[in-house]
Amino acid sequence: MVKKILLGATHSVIEPLGLLHLSTIAKQEGWKPKIALVEKDDFRTLDRIVEDFKPSLLGFTVYTGNHVQVFDYFDNFRKRNKDIKVVLGGPHPTYFPKESLNHADYVVISEGFNSFRKILKNELKPGIIPLTEIEEFPISNRQEFYDDYVSHGHSPIKSIITQTGCQFNCTYCYNSSTLDNIAESLSSEQLKNMRAALRDSNRLFPKSIRPVDDILLEVNDIKRVSPSTQMIYFQDDVFGASIDWMREFAKKYPSIGLPFHAQMRFETADPKNPRCKERVELLRESGCTGLTFAIESADPAIRREVLNRNMSEDLMFNVLSYLNKLGYKVRTEQMLGLPCGATVQPTKINLESDLETLELNVRLKEQTGLPTMAWASIFAPYRGTKIGEYCINKGFYSGGNNDVPETFFERSTLRFPKEWVGPSLSKDNKGEWLSNEEQEIYKNKLQLLRDLFSYFALVPKGHELARKFLNQNNKSFFGLSTETRRHLYDSVLYNLK
């Protein structure tokens, strides 16, 4: 009798890339896999699939933000289905393995290909499963998933990941955490074995680059199973970090005949750096039509002291000017509602800081012709990240991860100060924080600014329009339309002077 495994994740417009690779491993080990997506925390769909599919193993990807709902579901699920073993993996179980083990039989830490294979082969006892061997990516198994989830299959954009790990060290990213952060959750033997597996890196997620030929096989398979595909989106944090890999990719990928979009850092596309300039030109030769760059904050002190992204504004202008000449489309990313007010160097705070970030995008558009689109999220203080602990220590956040939102677009959970205080800011500075009413007013404006950020970024002097709109009483779309017409009329008159 064929053994069955159900692999689950929260629904997203992006395919569950990790599960697609795990599905291939399951097939290699003689299991029949199936992938299930849960929308809007409605686990009844998952229950129905379990009842129909009858798996003996159920795996689920957990991230900080959906962990509360997932844990609640599996607490109940395990009582009702004692014969089905539960495996949890992903960012949250990696950083909170002991907590996660309360809700599962197996908790997989870090990159889980080899651990997953050993679980399927019944070589591991239930418990916390650390990384002991780095295994190459298998080609993803997409046919059954696209058959079950037609909207993903028919989407003209398909996502792929070419590598894991990241050479940068942003404070808000779990990729920046190290084995030391979870050492107390592992036995001395587990810690020793995981250190050996990570070799010369102490990062919890090791750096692993897939062979170019594997990428070509995967893209060709996508074209076969989904002929409607028109573009590939490479979801790597920093695509093409290895220049040697990029050179090989540029020789081979054009034969595929599909354009692609990728994510990069400004530092890896600097036209003044010969190697970076070569990378950008190789991307263009390969068929890249668009790139995503994260700005995160317009304030250099926030980027340097809070986010550990010490890049200059001049670099942003140089890169976007160069990319515009080459015909690229560019999307920028930024976080609104960041913890401002505790830096050594004085900064704007709260809405003024958010509008400053919007203004930077407006100036970039005016002076370089890019970005094509400006995307924004609302910062969430995930415990376990460096910035999460920064927020706790400085008084911006007092929760324990259970109140952080499921997505980057929901209401902020931070507390905000009245003004810049400096490094002495703490939760005990009673008079330094906005009142409850002031907090709500700012959070309402913050939410609205996020929703309309891309629009404002494309309007001439859009930061001025945003300020007027957010500070007026009528915040309906009619109010926005009226204020936009007035703003554009005034701008035309100003330019005629």
N, C-alpha and C positions, 0 to 999 in steps of 0.2 A: 504494500500500500504506500502510495506517494505521500511523503510528509509535506505539510503545508505551513507556510509562514505568511502572516499578514504584516505589512509594513505601513505605518501610519504617520501622518504629519498634518499640521494646520494648513488649510487651503491658502494658496498664494497664486498670483498670476504667473509666477516663475515656477517651472517644474521643480519637484523635490529632488534636486540633483543627487544628493547623497544616497537617497533611497533607490534611485535608478541604478546606481553602481552596486549597491548591496543586493539588489534584485538579481543581478548577473551572478554574484557570488553564490546566492542561494541556488540558482540553476546549476552552477558548476558542482555543487555539493549534493545534487539530487533532490532538492526541495522544489516544491511548486510555490512561487512567490505571487503575491498580489499587493498592490499599493492602494491605500484608501486615504482620502483627504477629508478633514473635518472642517466644515464651514461654520463660522459664527458660534463656535463652542457647542454645536449641536451633535453630541456624541451618539445620538440615537441612530444616525446613519452608520456609524462604526459598529454599533451593536447588531444592526441588521446584516451587515456584511459578515461579521463574525458568525452569526447564526447560519448564514447561507454557505459561507466558505469553509467553516469548521477547521480553523488552523490549530496547530498544537503549540505554536509560538507566535507571540504578538510583539512587534517592536514599534517604538514611537520616538520621533525626534522632538526634543524638548528644548526650548530657549527661555531665557528669563523674560517673563511677560506672559507666556502662556502656561507656565509651570503650575500655577495654582489650579487652574481648570483641569489640566492633565492629571495632576496628582489626585485631585478629588475623584475624577472619573476612574482611575485605576484602583483606588482604594475600594470603590464599590465593585468594579469589574472583577477583581481578584476574589472577592467574597462569593460572587456568583459563578465564577469559572475557575475552580481550583485546579482543573486539569490543564489549563493553558498558562504557560510560562510567559512572563512579561520582561522585555528587554527595553531599557531606556538609554538613549544616547543623545549627543548633541552638546551645545555650549553649556546649558545649565547643569546637566549631570556631570560634565567634566569638572566644573568649578565647585559644585556642591554634591559630591558623590554620596556622602553619608546621608544627607537629607533625602536624596533621590532613592536610596536603597530602601527607605521606609515604604516605598510605593511600587517596588518592582522586585523581580528575582535576580536580574542581572543589570548592572550599571556599567556602561562602557565609557571609558575615559579617552579623550583625544581622538585621533584618527582611528577609526574602528574596523577597517577592512579585515585585518588578520584576526582581531578579537572576535568579530562576528563569525568568521569562518570556523574558528575553534568552538564557538558555542554551537553552531550547526552540527559539527562533528562530535558533539558531546564530550569534548576534551576538557571542559572547564566546569568547576563547581559554581553554583550560584553565589553572587556577591559582587564586589567592586572589581571590575576587570580593567587593569591599567594597560597601556600600550607596552608590548614587549617585542614587537617586530613590525617594521614598516613594510607594507606591501604595496606594490604598484597598483594604480587605478585599473580596474577592469573596464572594458567598454560598457557603457550604460545600456540597460535593457529598456527600450522605450515603446516597443510595439503594443504590448498589452496595456501600458499606461495610457497611451494616446487613444486606444480603442475604448477604454473605460471613461476617460475624461476628454471628450470630443473638443471642448473649447481650447484645451491645451494643444491637442493634436492639430486643430485647424488654425491656430495662431500663426501669423506670418513670421513671428520672431521666436526663435528657439535659443535656449540658454545652455552654455557649456562652461565647465571649469577646467582650466589647464594646469593649475598648480594649487597647492595648499601652503600655508605659512605666509609670512610677510617680513621684510627686512626692516620695516619701520616700527615705531614704538609709541603709537598714539595712546593716550591715557584712557580713552573711552572704548577701546577695542579689546575684546577677550584675547585676540591674537597676541597682545602685548604681555599677557600674564605668563608666569613661569611655573615650573614644577614646584618651586619653593612655596608658591601660593596654596598648594593643596597637599603639601608633604604630610601634614598631620592626619590626613584622611587615609594614608597608605601605611602598610606595614613596612618595616625596614627592608624586607626582601622585595616587596613590590616596588619600593622607591629605587632600590638598587637596579632592578631589572629595567625599569622605565628610563632611568638615567642612561643605561647602556644602550637602549633602543634609540634614544634621542641623540646619541653620540655627542658631537661637539656643541649641540644647542641645548639650552635650558628651557626653550619655549615649549609650552604645553602642546601646541599644534606644530609639528615639524614641517620644515620646508621640503616640498616634494614636487618636482616638475615632471609632467607627463611627456613622453616622447612625441615629437611632431607627428610621426606616422600614426600614432594612436588617435590624435585629434582628427586627422584626415579620415580615418576609418569611421570615427563617430559621426562626423558631419555627413559623410556619404550615406551612413545608415539612416540619419535623420531625413535626408533627402528621399531615401527609398520609402520609409514608412510614413512620411508626411510631405508629399509633393507640394503642398501649399506654402512651404517655408520660403521666405524671401530674405531673411537676414539672421545672422548668428549674433548673439550677445554673449561675449566672454565675461563671466561674472567674477573673475579674479580681482582681488583687491588692487593689485598692480600688475597689469598685463605686460608680458614681454620684458620682465625684469632682467633676464639673462640675454645679453646681446648676441651670444653665439646661438642660442635657441631661436632668437628673432631672425637671425640671418637664414637659418635653415627653413624656418616657417615662411619667410618671404619668397623663398625659391619654390616651395611646394604648394602653399595654400591657394595661389591664384588659379590652379587647375580645378578647384572646387566650383568656382563660378558663383559664389555667394558673398555679398558684402557683409561686413561685420562692424559691431560697435564694441568698444572695450573701455575699461576703467584704468586710469593711470594717476600718477602723482605729478604735480608741476615740476618737482625736482628731476623726474626721469624724462622730461620733455623739453629741457632747457636748450634753446637754440644756440646759446653761447658755449655749450659743452659739446664737443665734436661727437662723442659717443651717444649722447642724448639726441642730438640732431640726426644722427644716423638711424637711431631707433624710430623716430617719427617718420623719416623718409621710407624706412622699411615697412612700417605700418601702412603707409599710403600705397606702396607697391603691392602689398599683400591684398588690398581691397578694403581697408578700413575707411569708413566714411564718417564715423563719429566717435568722440571720446568724452568720457565723464571725468571731471576733476572736482575734488572736494576742497572748498574754501573754508567751510565751517564757521569762521568768524572773521569779520573785517579788522578787528583790533589785534595788532601784533603782540600785545602783552597777553591777551587771552590765548592766542595761538601758541605763544612760547611758554607761558607759565602754567596754563590750565590744561591745554590740549596736547602739548609736546609736538606741535607742528610749526617749527621755527622756520617758516618760509617767508620771503619778502613779498611785498605788494608789487615791486618792480618785476619780480619773476613772473607773477600772474599776468601782468600786462605784456611782457615779452613773449611768453608762451602763446597767449591767445592771439596776439598780432601775427605771429609766425603761422599758427594753425589756420587763421583766416586766409592768409595768402595762399596756403596749400589747398584751400577749399573744404576744410573739415567743418562738420557741425559739432558743437560742444554743449554739453550740459554741465552746469555747476551744481554742487550740493553744499548745503549749509545747515547748521543746527541753530534753531532759535530757542530762546529761554535758557541760555547757558548760565552757569553760576558765576556771575560777575560781582565784583566788589571786594574781593579779598586778595587781589594781586599786589605786588610790590609797586608796580607802576600804575598810576591812576588810569581808569578807563570809564567809558560810559557804561551805564547799567540798564538792565531791564529793556523796556521798549526802545529807548534811545540806542542801545547796543544793537538790537534787532534791526532798527531802521538804518543804522550805520552799515550793517551787512548788506541790506537791500541797496543802499546807495552805492556801495562798491560794485555790485553787479550792474547797476545803471551806468556807472562811469566806464566799466569795462566794455559794455555794449556800445557806448558812445564813441570810445576811443579806439577800440579794436574791431568792432563789428560782431563780437561774440561776448557772451554765450548766446546760443540759439534758444536755450531754455534754462531757467534757473529753478532748481528744485529745493524745497526746504522741508525739514522735519522739526519736531519738537524734542529737545534733549530729554533723555530718561536716565536717571542715576543708577545704573545697574551695580548692585553690590558685587564685589569680586573684581571689578575693574579699578584702576588707580583713581579715576575721576569719581567713581562711586564713593570711595573711601574719603576722597577730598571733600565731597559734599557733606558727608557725615561729620567730619572733623571741623568743618567751618560753619556748620549749622544750617546748610541749605536743605538738608534732607535728614529725616529721623526714622524712616521706615526700614523694613527688612526685606525688601524686594517683593513683598506680597501685594503692594499697591501700585507697582509700576505698570504702565499700560501695555497692552498686547502689541501695539504697533507704534511707529515713530510719529504718528499723526494725532495722537490723542492728548487730552488735557495734561498739563504739566503737574508733577507731584512735588516740585520744589517749593521752598519758601524763599522769598526774595527780599533783599535789604532795600532801605530807602535811598541809599547813596553809597558811593565808594568809600570803604573804611580802610582797607589794606589788610595785611596779613594777620592783624589782631582780631579780625572779625571771627566771632564764634557764636554758638547757639545761646550763650549766656549774655550776649550784648542785647539786653531787652529792648532798649530804645532804638536799635538800629534797623529793625525789621518793619516792613509794611504791615499795616493793620489787616485784619481778616478781610475787611471790605475792599481795601486797596489791593490786596492780593487777588481777589476775584475780578476786579476791574482789569488789572493787568493781564490775568490769564485769559479773560474773554477776548481782549485785543490781540493777545499772542495767538490764540487759536484762529482768529479771523485773518491775521496777517499771514500765517502759514498757509491757509486755504487759498489766499489770493496772491501769494508771493510771486509766482511765475508770471502772473498778469502784470503786477506792478513793475516787475523787472524789465518788461518789454515796452513800457510806456515812457516816453520822454520825461525826465525828471520824476520818475515813478515813485521815488521815495518821498517827494513832497506831496504827491497825490495820496499816498498811503497815510501820511501823517494827518492830512486834512480829513480823510475819510474815517480813520480810526478815532479821531477826536470829535466827530460830529455825532449827533443823536440818531440820525436815520442811517442805520447800517444795513438796510435792505439792498437788494440788487438795483432797485429804482434809485435809492440814495447813491449807490456807487456809480450808476450811469449818469446821474445828474452832476455829481462831483467830477466825474471824468470829463464830461463835455465842458464844464467850466474851466477845469484845469488845462485842457488842450487849447481852448480858446485863449486863455491868458498866456499860454506858452507861445502861441502863434503871434500874438500882439507883441510879446516881449522880443521875439526874434526879429520882428519887423522894425524895431526901434533902431 
